[in-house]
Amino acid sequence: MSRSMADRLRHQMYLVEETEEEAEIRRELNREQTANYRAAEIEEEREERREQSQSRMERLREEREEDEELLRAMNALEHAEIIPLETEEERTFREELLAARNRAGVPRTL
C-alpha cells in the first residue's frame, strides 16, 4: 500500500509540474500577445498623430496663404491698386479659357 501511495503522490506531483509548465507557457504567450497588441496600438496612435499633424500643417498653410492674400490686397488698397481676389472657380475658368485660346491660336493680349 505504501508503494501505491508513493506512485499516486508522484503522479500528482507530475500533474502539478505539468500544470505549472502549461501555466508558464500560457503566461509567456499572453506576454507576447500583450506586447504585440501594444505595439499595434502605438503604431495606430503614431499614425493618428501623423495625420493630425499633416492636417494642422495644411490648415496653417491655408491660413498663411489667406493672410498673404489679405496682406497683398491691403497693400494694394494703400497704393490705390485694386487686386481682385480670384476664387478657385474663376481661376479654373480663366485657365480653361486661356488654354482654349492657345489651342485655337488666338494671340495673347498684354
Residue pairs with C-beta under 8 A, 6 or more apart in sequence:
69 85
72 83
73 83
73 85
76 82
76 83
86 94
101 108
